[in-house]
Amino acid sequence: MCEKATIYKTEKLVEYQEGSVVSKEIIKKETGTVTVFAFDKNEGLSEHTAPFDAMVQVIDGTLELTIDGELFTLTKGNMIIMPANIPHALHAKERFKMVLTMIKSN
């Protein structure tokens, strides 16, 4: 958890691991979280919902993201916002890293 101002090299916060999803939580508060993820190729998260609005920022690679049945392909430098309580799923078309920022909705 962040206790003072810190500069991070986001791509270096997590490393790829074969056949795995790796994550590191940077901030955890009642109102939301910031987590950095590294997904190996063909890894992902099955369809689910979350009670948070969420912003995905791709910092390396390519990801396929389905939100409410609509497919999005994101590459390094892209970001997307996922509304709270809407079904979504992630698939690593190739290895990718992302920053996930979740903010609790009212």
MARRO-908610 format. One record per residue: x, y negated, z of N, C-alpha, C, CB in turn; residue number from 1. Coordinates in Angstrom, 2 decimals, padded with zeros to 5 digits, m for minus. Glycine has a CB too. Example, Ala and Ser with C-alpha at 12.3 -4.5 7.8 and 13.67 -1.06 7.14 Angstrom:
MARRO-908610
vexdren neast = 013.19	nnorth = 005.69	nup = 007.80	caeast = 012.30	canorth = 004.50	caup = 007.80	ceast = 013.20	cnorth = 003.30	cup = 007.80	cbeast = 011.31	cbnorth = 004.47	cbup = 009.05	lumti = 1 .
vexdren neast = 012.85	nnorth = 002.25	nup = 007.08	caeast = 013.67	canorth = 001.06	caup = 007.14	ceast = 012.90	cnorth = m000.03	cup = 007.87	cbeast = 014.08	cbnorth = 000.60	cbup = 005.72	lumti = 2 .
//
This chain:
MARRO-908610
vexdren neast = 000.83	nnorth = 001.18	nup = 000.00	caeast = 000.00	canorth = 000.00	caup = 000.00	ceast = 000.88	cnorth = m001.25	cup = 000.00	cbeast = m000.95	cbnorth = 000.01	cbup = 001.21	lumti = 1 .
vexdren neast = 000.45	nnorth = m002.27	nup = m000.69	caeast = 001.20	canorth = m003.51	caup = m000.83	ceast = 001.07	cnorth = m004.34	cup = 000.46	cbeast = 000.71	cbnorth = m004.32	cbup = m002.06	lumti = 2 .
vexdren neast = 002.19	nnorth = m004.60	nup = 001.12	caeast = 002.16	canorth = m005.41	caup = 002.34	ceast = 002.81	cnorth = m006.77	cup = 002.12	cbeast = 002.87	cbnorth = m004.68	cbup = 003.46	lumti = 3 .
vexdren neast = 003.57	nnorth = m006.92	nup = 001.04	caeast = 004.18	canorth = m008.19	caup = 000.68	ceast = 004.28	cnorth = m008.25	cup = m000.83	cbeast = 005.59	cbnorth = m008.37	cbup = 001.34	lumti = 4 .
vexdren neast = 004.63	nnorth = m009.40	nup = m001.35	caeast = 004.76	canorth = m009.55	caup = m002.80	ceast = 005.87	cnorth = m008.65	cup = m003.31	cbeast = 005.03	cbnorth = m011.02	cbup = m003.19	lumti = 5 .
vexdren neast = 005.55	nnorth = m007.83	nup = m004.31	caeast = 006.50	canorth = m006.88	caup = m004.87	ceast = 006.37	cnorth = m006.87	cup = m006.38	cbeast = 006.28	cbnorth = m005.46	cbup = m004.29	lumti = 6 .
vexdren neast = 007.49	nnorth = m006.85	nup = m007.08	caeast = 007.48	canorth = m006.70	caup = m008.53	ceast = 007.65	cnorth = m005.22	cup = m008.85	cbeast = 008.62	cbnorth = m007.56	cbup = m009.21	lumti = 7 .
vexdren neast = 006.78	nnorth = m004.70	nup = m009.71	caeast = 006.82	canorth = m003.29	caup = m010.10	ceast = 007.12	cnorth = m003.16	cup = m011.58	cbeast = 005.49	cbnorth = m002.59	cbup = m009.76	lumti = 8 .
vexdren neast = 007.90	nnorth = m002.17	nup = m011.95	caeast = 008.05	canorth = m001.75	caup = m013.35	ceast = 007.03	cnorth = m000.63	cup = m013.52	cbeast = 009.55	cbnorth = m001.28	cbup = m013.71	lumti = 9 .
vexdren neast = 005.86	nnorth = m000.96	nup = m014.07	caeast = 004.74	canorth = m000.02	caup = m014.05	ceast = 005.06	cnorth = 001.31	cup = m014.69	cbeast = 003.57	cbnorth = m000.62	cbup = m014.74	lumti = 10 .
vexdren neast = 005.81	nnorth = 001.32	nup = m015.81	caeast = 006.11	canorth = 002.60	caup = m016.48	ceast = 006.98	cnorth = 003.50	cup = m015.62	cbeast = 006.80	cbnorth = 002.34	cbup = m017.81	lumti = 11 .
vexdren neast = 007.70	nnorth = 002.93	nup = m014.65	caeast = 008.63	canorth = 003.70	caup = m013.82	ceast = 008.00	cnorth = 004.19	cup = m012.52	cbeast = 009.85	cbnorth = 002.85	cbup = m013.50	lumti = 12 .
vexdren neast = 006.77	nnorth = 003.79	nup = m012.23	caeast = 006.14	canorth = 004.17	caup = m010.96	ceast = 005.76	cnorth = 005.64	cup = m010.90	cbeast = 004.90	cbnorth = 003.33	cbup = m010.73	lumti = 13 .
vexdren neast = 005.48	nnorth = 006.23	nup = m012.06	caeast = 005.18	canorth = 007.67	caup = m012.14	ceast = 005.91	cnorth = 008.25	cup = m013.34	cbeast = 003.64	cbnorth = 007.93	cbup = m012.24	lumti = 14 .
vexdren neast = 006.31	nnorth = 009.50	nup = m013.22	caeast = 007.00	canorth = 010.19	caup = m014.32	ceast = 006.11	cnorth = 011.32	cup = m014.83	cbeast = 008.38	cbnorth = 010.73	cbup = m013.86	lumti = 15 .
vexdren neast = 006.26	nnorth = 011.65	nup = m016.10	caeast = 005.53	canorth = 012.77	caup = m016.68	ceast = 006.00	cnorth = 014.08	cup = m016.07	cbeast = 005.69	cbnorth = 012.80	cbup = m018.21	lumti = 16 .
vexdren neast = 005.05	nnorth = 014.99	nup = m015.86	caeast = 005.38	canorth = 016.35	caup = m015.44	ceast = 004.61	cnorth = 017.30	cup = m016.36	cbeast = 005.02	cbnorth = 016.60	cbup = m013.92	lumti = 17 .
vexdren neast = 005.30	nnorth = 018.29	nup = m016.88	caeast = 004.70	canorth = 019.22	caup = m017.83	ceast = 003.44	cnorth = 019.87	cup = m017.25	cbeast = 005.70	cbnorth = 020.30	cbup = m018.23	lumti = 18 .
vexdren neast = 002.34	nnorth = 019.81	nup = m018.03	caeast = 001.09	canorth = 020.45	caup = m017.65	ceast = 000.38	cnorth = 019.81	cup = m016.47	cbeast = 001.34	cbnorth = 021.86	cbup = m017.35	lumti = 19 .
vexdren neast = 000.70	nnorth = 018.53	nup = m016.18	caeast = 000.17	canorth = 017.91	caup = m014.97	ceast = m000.34	cnorth = 016.50	cup = m015.19	cbeast = 001.22	cbnorth = 017.90	cbup = m013.91	lumti = 20 .
vexdren neast = m001.11	nnorth = 016.06	nup = m014.20	caeast = m001.50	canorth = 014.67	caup = m014.05	ceast = m000.85	cnorth = 014.20	cup = m012.76	cbeast = m003.08	cbnorth = 014.48	cbup = m014.03	lumti = 21 .
vexdren neast = m000.08	nnorth = 013.12	nup = m012.85	caeast = 000.62	canorth = 012.58	caup = m011.69	ceast = 000.04	cnorth = 011.20	cup = m011.40	cbeast = 002.17	cbnorth = 012.50	cbup = m011.94	lumti = 22 .
vexdren neast = m000.17	nnorth = 010.88	nup = m010.12	caeast = m000.70	canorth = 009.56	caup = m009.78	ceast = 000.01	cnorth = 008.98	cup = m008.56	cbeast = m002.19	cbnorth = 009.64	cbup = m009.52	lumti = 23 .
vexdren neast = 000.01	nnorth = 007.65	nup = m008.50	caeast = 000.56	canorth = 006.95	caup = m007.36	ceast = m000.35	cnorth = 005.76	cup = m007.07	cbeast = 002.03	cbnorth = 006.48	cbup = m007.62	lumti = 24 .
vexdren neast = m000.92	nnorth = 005.76	nup = m005.89	caeast = m001.81	canorth = 004.68	caup = m005.47	ceast = m000.95	cnorth = 003.50	cup = m005.02	cbeast = m002.77	cbnorth = 005.14	cbup = m004.33	lumti = 25 .
vexdren neast = m001.22	nnorth = 002.33	nup = m005.58	caeast = m000.45	canorth = 001.12	caup = m005.27	ceast = m001.19	cnorth = 000.28	cup = m004.23	cbeast = m000.20	cbnorth = 000.30	cbup = m006.55	lumti = 26 .
vexdren neast = m002.50	nnorth = 000.16	nup = m004.38	caeast = m003.33	canorth = m000.58	caup = m003.43	ceast = m004.55	cnorth = 000.26	cup = m003.12	cbeast = m003.74	cbnorth = m001.98	cbup = m004.00	lumti = 27 .
vexdren neast = m004.89	nnorth = 000.32	nup = m001.83	caeast = m006.12	canorth = 001.00	caup = m001.41	ceast = m006.82	cnorth = 000.12	cup = m000.37	cbeast = m005.82	cbnorth = 002.43	cbup = m000.83	lumti = 28 .
vexdren neast = m007.98	nnorth = m000.38	nup = m000.75	caeast = m008.81	canorth = m001.22	caup = 000.13	ceast = m010.24	cnorth = m000.72	cup = 000.06	cbeast = m008.72	cbnorth = m002.74	cbup = m000.28	lumti = 29 .
vexdren neast = m011.07	nnorth = m001.13	nup = 001.00	caeast = m012.49	canorth = m000.75	caup = 000.94	ceast = m013.14	cnorth = m001.24	cup = m000.34	cbeast = m013.24	cbnorth = m001.31	cbup = 002.16	lumti = 30 .
vexdren neast = m012.67	nnorth = m002.36	nup = m000.86	caeast = m013.27	canorth = m002.97	caup = m002.04	ceast = m012.72	cnorth = m002.45	cup = m003.36	cbeast = m013.07	cbnorth = m004.45	cbup = m001.99	lumti = 31 .
vexdren neast = m011.69	nnorth = m001.59	nup = m003.32	caeast = m011.17	canorth = m001.03	caup = m004.56	ceast = m009.76	cnorth = m000.52	cup = m004.42	cbeast = m011.23	cbnorth = m002.05	cbup = m005.64	lumti = 32 .
vexdren neast = m009.24	nnorth = 000.00	nup = m005.55	caeast = m007.90	canorth = 000.57	caup = m005.59	ceast = m007.20	cnorth = 000.22	cup = m006.89	cbeast = m007.96	cbnorth = 002.10	cbup = m005.42	lumti = 33 .
vexdren neast = m005.87	nnorth = 000.33	nup = m006.86	caeast = m005.04	canorth = 000.26	caup = m008.07	ceast = m004.15	cnorth = 001.49	cup = m008.04	cbeast = m004.19	cbnorth = m001.09	cbup = m008.14	lumti = 34 .
vexdren neast = m004.24	nnorth = 002.30	nup = m009.10	caeast = m003.49	canorth = 003.55	caup = m009.17	ceast = m002.82	cnorth = 003.66	cup = m010.54	cbeast = m004.41	cbnorth = 004.77	cbup = m008.91	lumti = 35 .
vexdren neast = m001.58	nnorth = 004.14	nup = m010.56	caeast = m000.87	canorth = 004.39	caup = m011.81	ceast = m000.87	cnorth = 005.90	cup = m012.04	cbeast = 000.61	cbnorth = 003.81	cbup = m011.77	lumti = 36 .
vexdren neast = m001.18	nnorth = 006.30	nup = m013.29	caeast = m001.27	canorth = 007.72	caup = m013.65	ceast = m000.33	cnorth = 008.03	cup = m014.80	cbeast = m002.71	cbnorth = 008.09	cbup = m014.02	lumti = 37 .
vexdren neast = 000.16	nnorth = 009.28	nup = m014.84	caeast = 000.88	canorth = 009.84	caup = m015.99	ceast = 000.20	cnorth = 011.16	cup = m016.33	cbeast = 002.44	cbnorth = 010.03	cbup = m015.69	lumti = 38 .
vexdren neast = m000.33	nnorth = 011.29	nup = m017.54	caeast = m001.00	canorth = 012.50	caup = m018.02	ceast = m000.11	cnorth = 013.17	cup = m019.06	cbeast = m002.41	cbnorth = 012.18	cbup = m018.62	lumti = 39 .
vexdren neast = 000.16	nnorth = 014.46	nup = m018.89	caeast = 000.86	canorth = 015.20	caup = m019.92	ceast = m000.11	cnorth = 015.45	cup = m021.08	cbeast = 001.45	cbnorth = 016.54	cbup = m019.36	lumti = 40 .
vexdren neast = 000.43	nnorth = 015.73	nup = m022.25	caeast = m000.39	canorth = 016.02	caup = m023.43	ceast = m001.39	cnorth = 017.13	cup = m023.12	cbeast = 000.51	cbnorth = 016.43	cbup = m024.63	lumti = 41 .
vexdren neast = m002.62	nnorth = 016.93	nup = m023.58	caeast = m003.76	canorth = 017.85	caup = m023.43	ceast = m004.31	cnorth = 017.95	cup = m022.01	cbeast = m003.35	cbnorth = 019.21	cbup = m023.89	lumti = 42 .
vexdren neast = m003.82	nnorth = 017.13	nup = m021.09	caeast = m004.41	canorth = 017.06	caup = m019.76	ceast = m005.54	cnorth = 016.04	cup = m019.79	cbeast = m003.34	cbnorth = 016.69	cbup = m018.67	lumti = 43 .
vexdren neast = m006.35	nnorth = 016.00	nup = m018.75	caeast = m007.42	canorth = 015.02	caup = m018.72	ceast = m008.25	cnorth = 015.13	cup = m017.47	cbeast = m008.30	cbnorth = 015.17	cbup = m019.92	lumti = 44 .
vexdren neast = m009.34	nnorth = 014.39	nup = m017.47	caeast = m010.33	canorth = 014.43	caup = m016.40	ceast = m011.68	cnorth = 014.72	cup = m017.03	cbeast = m010.37	cbnorth = 013.09	cbup = m015.59	lumti = 45 .
vexdren neast = m012.38	nnorth = 015.72	nup = m016.52	caeast = m013.70	canorth = 016.06	caup = m017.07	ceast = m014.68	cnorth = 014.94	cup = m016.75	cbeast = m014.21	cbnorth = 017.41	cbup = m016.49	lumti = 46 .
vexdren neast = m015.82	nnorth = 014.98	nup = m017.43	caeast = m016.81	canorth = 013.92	caup = m017.27	ceast = m017.24	cnorth = 013.78	cup = m015.82	cbeast = m018.03	cbnorth = 014.19	cbup = m018.16	lumti = 47 .
vexdren neast = m017.28	nnorth = 012.54	nup = m015.36	caeast = m017.66	canorth = 012.23	caup = m013.99	ceast = m018.15	cnorth = 010.78	cup = m013.94	cbeast = m016.47	cbnorth = 012.45	cbup = m013.00	lumti = 48 .
vexdren neast = m018.66	nnorth = 010.37	nup = m012.81	caeast = m019.03	canorth = 008.98	caup = m012.58	ceast = m018.29	cnorth = 008.49	cup = m011.34	cbeast = m020.58	cbnorth = 008.81	cbup = m012.42	lumti = 49 .
vexdren neast = m018.23	nnorth = 007.18	nup = m011.19	caeast = m017.61	canorth = 006.57	caup = m010.01	ceast = m018.42	cnorth = 005.35	cup = m009.62	cbeast = m016.11	cbnorth = 006.18	cbup = m010.27	lumti = 50 .
vexdren neast = m018.51	nnorth = 005.07	nup = m008.32	caeast = m019.30	canorth = 003.93	caup = m007.86	ceast = m018.54	cnorth = 002.61	cup = m007.97	cbeast = m019.74	cbnorth = 004.15	cbup = m006.42	lumti = 51 .
vexdren neast = m017.56	nnorth = 002.53	nup = m008.86	caeast = m016.74	canorth = 001.34	caup = m009.04	ceast = m016.73	cnorth = 000.92	cup = m010.49	cbeast = m015.31	cbnorth = 001.60	cbup = m008.54	lumti = 52 .
vexdren neast = m016.67	nnorth = m000.39	nup = m010.76	caeast = m016.29	canorth = m000.85	caup = m012.08	ceast = m014.80	cnorth = m000.55	cup = m012.18	cbeast = m016.62	cbnorth = m002.41	cbup = m012.31	lumti = 53 .
vexdren neast = m014.34	nnorth = m000.12	nup = m013.35	caeast = m012.94	canorth = 000.28	caup = m013.48	ceast = m012.33	cnorth = m000.27	cup = m014.76	cbeast = m012.82	cbnorth = 001.81	cbup = m013.45	lumti = 54 .
vexdren neast = m011.09	nnorth = m000.72	nup = m014.63	caeast = m010.34	canorth = m001.20	caup = m015.78	ceast = m009.17	cnorth = m000.26	cup = m016.01	cbeast = m009.86	cbnorth = m002.68	cbup = m015.58	lumti = 55 .
vexdren neast = m009.07	nnorth = 000.26	nup = m017.23	caeast = m007.96	canorth = 001.12	caup = m017.62	ceast = m007.04	cnorth = 000.30	cup = m018.51	cbeast = m008.46	cbnorth = 002.42	cbup = m018.36	lumti = 56 .
vexdren neast = m005.74	nnorth = 000.27	nup = m018.15	caeast = m004.72	canorth = m000.40	caup = m018.94	ceast = m003.70	cnorth = 000.66	cup = m019.34	cbeast = m004.04	cbnorth = m001.60	cbup = m018.15	lumti = 57 .
vexdren neast = m003.55	nnorth = 000.89	nup = m020.64	caeast = m002.60	canorth = 001.90	caup = m021.12	ceast = m001.22	cnorth = 001.26	cup = m021.18	cbeast = m003.02	cbnorth = 002.46	cbup = m022.53	lumti = 58 .
vexdren neast = m000.23	nnorth = 001.90	nup = m020.52	caeast = 001.13	canorth = 001.36	caup = m020.49	ceast = 002.10	cnorth = 002.23	cup = m021.29	cbeast = 001.60	cbnorth = 001.24	cbup = m019.06	lumti = 59 .
vexdren neast = 001.63	nnorth = 003.39	nup = m021.78	caeast = 002.45	canorth = 004.25	caup = m022.63	ceast = 001.55	cnorth = 005.31	cup = m023.26	cbeast = 003.59	cbnorth = 004.91	cbup = m021.81	lumti = 60 .
vexdren neast = 001.81	nnorth = 005.64	nup = m024.53	caeast = 001.11	canorth = 006.75	caup = m025.17	ceast = m000.27	cnorth = 006.43	cup = m025.69	cbeast = 001.01	cbnorth = 007.86	cbup = m024.23	lumti = 61 .
vexdren neast = m001.06	nnorth = 007.50	nup = m025.90	caeast = m002.41	canorth = 007.39	caup = m026.47	ceast = m003.38	cnorth = 008.23	cup = m025.67	cbeast = m002.41	cbnorth = 007.84	cbup = m027.95	lumti = 62 .
vexdren neast = m004.54	nnorth = 007.66	nup = m025.41	caeast = m005.56	canorth = 008.36	caup = m024.65	ceast = m006.89	cnorth = 008.29	cup = m025.38	cbeast = m005.69	cbnorth = 007.79	cbup = m023.24	lumti = 63 .
vexdren neast = m007.67	nnorth = 009.36	nup = m025.26	caeast = m009.04	canorth = 009.36	caup = m025.73	ceast = m009.93	cnorth = 009.26	cup = m024.50	cbeast = m009.37	cbnorth = 010.65	cbup = m026.59	lumti = 64 .
vexdren neast = m010.83	nnorth = 008.30	nup = m024.52	caeast = m011.72	canorth = 008.02	caup = m023.40	ceast = m013.15	cnorth = 008.03	cup = m023.91	cbeast = m011.37	cbnorth = 006.66	cbup = m022.73	lumti = 65 .
vexdren neast = m013.98	nnorth = 008.81	nup = m023.26	caeast = m015.40	canorth = 008.84	caup = m023.61	ceast = m016.16	cnorth = 008.14	cup = m022.49	cbeast = m015.92	cbnorth = 010.30	cbup = m023.83	lumti = 66 .
vexdren neast = m016.95	nnorth = 007.13	nup = m022.86	caeast = m017.79	canorth = 006.41	caup = m021.90	ceast = m019.22	cnorth = 006.51	cup = m022.39	cbeast = m017.33	cbnorth = 004.91	cbup = m021.75	lumti = 67 .
vexdren neast = m020.06	nnorth = 007.14	nup = m021.59	caeast = m021.48	canorth = 007.29	caup = m021.92	ceast = m021.67	cnorth = 007.86	cup = m023.33	cbeast = m022.20	cbnorth = 005.94	cbup = m021.80	lumti = 68 .
vexdren neast = m020.82	nnorth = 008.87	nup = m023.67	caeast = m020.94	canorth = 009.56	caup = m024.95	ceast = m020.22	cnorth = 008.89	cup = m026.11	cbeast = m022.35	cbnorth = 009.69	cbup = m025.30	lumti = 69 .
vexdren neast = m019.67	nnorth = 007.68	nup = m025.92	caeast = m018.97	canorth = 006.97	caup = m027.00	ceast = m017.46	cnorth = 007.17	cup = m026.84	cbeast = m019.32	cbnorth = 005.45	cbup = m027.00	lumti = 70 .
vexdren neast = m016.78	nnorth = 007.57	nup = m027.93	caeast = m015.35	canorth = 007.86	caup = m027.91	ceast = m014.54	cnorth = 006.60	cup = m028.23	cbeast = m015.02	cbnorth = 008.97	cbup = m028.89	lumti = 71 .
vexdren neast = m013.53	nnorth = 006.35	nup = m027.40	caeast = m012.60	canorth = 005.24	caup = m027.61	ceast = m011.19	cnorth = 005.82	cup = m027.63	cbeast = m012.75	cbnorth = 004.14	cbup = m026.50	lumti = 72 .
vexdren neast = m010.35	nnorth = 005.33	nup = m028.55	caeast = m008.94	canorth = 005.69	caup = m028.56	ceast = m008.15	cnorth = 004.46	cup = m028.17	cbeast = m008.49	cbnorth = 006.24	cbup = m029.97	lumti = 73 .
vexdren neast = m007.33	nnorth = 004.59	nup = m027.14	caeast = m006.54	canorth = 003.48	caup = m026.64	ceast = m005.06	cnorth = 003.82	cup = m026.73	cbeast = m006.94	cbnorth = 003.13	cbup = m025.20	lumti = 74 .
vexdren neast = m004.25	nnorth = 002.83	nup = m027.06	caeast = m002.80	canorth = 003.00	caup = m027.14	ceast = m002.13	cnorth = 001.96	cup = m026.25	cbeast = m002.31	cbnorth = 002.87	cbup = m028.61	lumti = 75 .
vexdren neast = m000.83	nnorth = 002.08	nup = m026.13	caeast = m000.05	canorth = 001.17	caup = m025.29	ceast = m000.44	cnorth = m000.28	cup = m025.54	cbeast = 001.44	cbnorth = 001.37	cbup = m025.53	lumti = 76 .
vexdren neast = m000.73	nnorth = m000.99	nup = m024.47	caeast = m001.11	canorth = m002.39	caup = m024.57	ceast = m002.61	cnorth = m002.62	cup = m024.59	cbeast = m000.52	cbnorth = m002.98	cbup = m025.79	lumti = 77 .
vexdren neast = m003.42	nnorth = m001.55	nup = m024.79	caeast = m004.88	canorth = m001.68	caup = m024.79	ceast = m005.43	cnorth = m001.55	cup = m023.38	cbeast = m005.52	cbnorth = m000.62	cbup = m025.69	lumti = 78 .
vexdren neast = m006.57	nnorth = m002.17	nup = m023.16	caeast = m007.29	canorth = m002.00	caup = m021.91	ceast = m008.78	cnorth = m001.94	cup = m022.21	cbeast = m006.98	cbnorth = m003.13	cbup = m020.92	lumti = 79 .
vexdren neast = m009.54	nnorth = m001.33	nup = m021.30	caeast = m010.99	canorth = m001.22	caup = m021.44	ceast = m011.60	cnorth = m001.25	cup = m020.06	cbeast = m011.39	cbnorth = 000.08	cbup = m022.21	lumti = 80 .
vexdren neast = m012.81	nnorth = m001.74	nup = m019.98	caeast = m013.53	canorth = m001.77	caup = m018.71	ceast = m014.66	cnorth = m000.76	cup = m018.77	cbeast = m014.08	cbnorth = m003.21	cbup = m018.41	lumti = 81 .
vexdren neast = m014.73	nnorth = 000.07	nup = m017.73	caeast = m015.78	canorth = 001.09	caup = m017.61	ceast = m016.73	cnorth = 000.64	cup = m016.50	cbeast = m015.17	cbnorth = 002.51	cbup = m017.30	lumti = 82 .
vexdren neast = m018.03	nnorth = 000.52	nup = m016.80	caeast = m018.98	canorth = 000.11	caup = m015.77	ceast = m019.18	cnorth = 001.20	cup = m014.71	cbeast = m020.32	cbnorth = m000.24	cbup = m016.41	lumti = 83 .
vexdren neast = m019.51	nnorth = 000.77	nup = m013.51	caeast = m019.79	canorth = 001.70	caup = m012.42	ceast = m020.96	cnorth = 002.62	cup = m012.78	cbeast = m020.11	cbnorth = 000.93	cbup = m011.12	lumti = 84 .
vexdren neast = m020.90	nnorth = 003.84	nup = m012.27	caeast = m021.98	canorth = 004.82	caup = m012.35	ceast = m022.32	cnorth = 005.29	cup = m013.77	cbeast = m023.21	cbnorth = 004.26	cbup = m011.73	lumti = 85 .
vexdren neast = m021.43	nnorth = 005.05	nup = m014.73	caeast = m021.63	canorth = 005.50	caup = m016.12	ceast = m020.69	cnorth = 006.70	cup = m016.34	cbeast = m021.34	cbnorth = 004.33	cbup = m017.16	lumti = 86 .
vexdren neast = m021.17	nnorth = 007.81	nup = m016.90	caeast = m020.31	canorth = 008.97	caup = m017.13	ceast = m019.15	cnorth = 008.66	cup = m018.06	cbeast = m021.13	cbnorth = 010.12	cbup = m017.70	lumti = 87 .
vexdren neast = m017.97	nnorth = 009.16	nup = m017.69	caeast = m016.79	canorth = 008.97	caup = m018.52	ceast = m015.84	cnorth = 010.15	cup = m018.33	cbeast = m016.07	cbnorth = 007.64	cbup = m018.18	lumti = 88 .
vexdren neast = m014.97	nnorth = 010.35	nup = m019.32	caeast = m013.99	canorth = 011.43	caup = m019.29	ceast = m012.74	cnorth = 010.96	cup = m020.02	cbeast = m014.55	cbnorth = 012.74	cbup = m019.95	lumti = 89 .
vexdren neast = m011.59	nnorth = 011.54	nup = m019.66	caeast = m010.30	canorth = 011.18	caup = m020.26	ceast = m009.65	cnorth = 012.41	cup = m020.86	cbeast = m009.37	cbnorth = 010.53	cbup = m019.22	lumti = 90 .
vexdren neast = m008.97	nnorth = 012.21	nup = m022.01	caeast = m008.19	canorth = 013.30	caup = m022.62	ceast = m006.89	cnorth = 012.71	cup = m023.16	cbeast = m009.01	cbnorth = 014.01	cbup = m023.77	lumti = 91 .
vexdren neast = m005.77	nnorth = 013.37	nup = m022.84	caeast = m004.46	canorth = 012.92	caup = m023.32	ceast = m004.20	cnorth = 013.50	cup = m024.71	cbeast = m003.34	cbnorth = 013.34	cbup = m022.34	lumti = 92 .
vexdren neast = m004.47	nnorth = 012.71	nup = m025.73	caeast = m004.17	canorth = 013.11	caup = m027.11	ceast = m002.66	cnorth = 013.33	cup = m027.25	cbeast = m004.67	cbnorth = 012.03	cbup = m028.13	lumti = 93 .
vexdren neast = m001.91	nnorth = 012.53	nup = m026.54	caeast = m000.48	canorth = 012.71	caup = m026.35	ceast = m000.21	cnorth = 012.22	cup = m024.93	cbeast = 000.40	cbnorth = 011.91	cbup = m027.45	lumti = 94 .
vexdren neast = 001.00	nnorth = 012.42	nup = m024.45	caeast = 001.31	canorth = 011.93	caup = m023.11	ceast = 000.95	cnorth = 010.45	cup = m023.01	cbeast = 002.81	cbnorth = 012.15	cbup = m022.78	lumti = 95 .
vexdren neast = 000.39	nnorth = 010.05	nup = m021.88	caeast = 000.13	canorth = 008.64	caup = m021.69	ceast = 000.20	cnorth = 008.28	cup = m020.21	cbeast = m001.24	cbnorth = 008.25	cbup = m022.26	lumti = 96 .
vexdren neast = 000.44	nnorth = 006.99	nup = m019.98	caeast = 000.42	canorth = 006.43	caup = m018.63	ceast = m000.57	cnorth = 005.28	cup = m018.62	cbeast = 001.84	cbnorth = 005.95	cbup = m018.18	lumti = 97 .
vexdren neast = m001.24	nnorth = 005.11	nup = m017.48	caeast = m002.21	canorth = 004.04	caup = m017.37	ceast = m002.24	cnorth = 003.49	cup = m015.96	cbeast = m003.61	cbnorth = 004.53	cbup = m017.78	lumti = 98 .
vexdren neast = m002.71	nnorth = 002.26	nup = m015.86	caeast = m003.02	canorth = 001.66	caup = m014.58	ceast = m004.54	cnorth = 001.63	cup = m014.49	cbeast = m002.38	cbnorth = 000.20	cbup = m014.43	lumti = 99 .
vexdren neast = m005.07	nnorth = 002.17	nup = m013.40	caeast = m006.52	canorth = 002.19	caup = m013.17	ceast = m006.81	cnorth = 001.26	cup = m012.01	cbeast = m007.05	cbnorth = 003.64	cbup = m012.88	lumti = 100 .
vexdren neast = m007.60	nnorth = 000.21	nup = m012.27	caeast = m008.02	canorth = m000.72	caup = m011.24	ceast = m009.51	cnorth = m000.54	cup = m011.03	cbeast = m007.67	cbnorth = m002.20	cbup = m011.62	lumti = 101 .
vexdren neast = m009.90	nnorth = m000.15	nup = m009.82	caeast = m011.32	canorth = 000.07	caup = m009.52	ceast = m011.79	cnorth = m000.97	cup = m008.50	cbeast = m011.56	cbnorth = 001.51	cbup = m008.98	lumti = 102 .
vexdren neast = m012.93	nnorth = m001.60	nup = m008.83	caeast = m013.52	canorth = m002.62	caup = m007.97	ceast = m014.91	cnorth = m002.17	cup = m007.59	cbeast = m013.55	cbnorth = m004.02	cbup = m008.67	lumti = 103 .
vexdren neast = m015.20	nnorth = m002.16	nup = m006.31	caeast = m016.51	canorth = m001.72	caup = m005.83	ceast = m017.60	cnorth = m002.68	cup = m006.29	cbeast = m016.53	cbnorth = m001.61	cbup = m004.30	lumti = 104 .
vexdren neast = m018.70	nnorth = m002.14	nup = m006.83	caeast = m019.85	canorth = m002.93	caup = m007.25	ceast = m020.81	cnorth = m003.10	cup = m006.09	cbeast = m020.57	cbnorth = m002.27	cbup = m008.46	lumti = 105 .
vexdren neast = m021.61	nnorth = m004.13	nup = m006.17	caeast = m022.64	canorth = m004.33	caup = m005.15	ceast = m023.85	cnorth = m003.48	cup = m005.42	cbeast = m023.05	cbnorth = m005.79	cbup = m005.07	lumti = 106 .
//
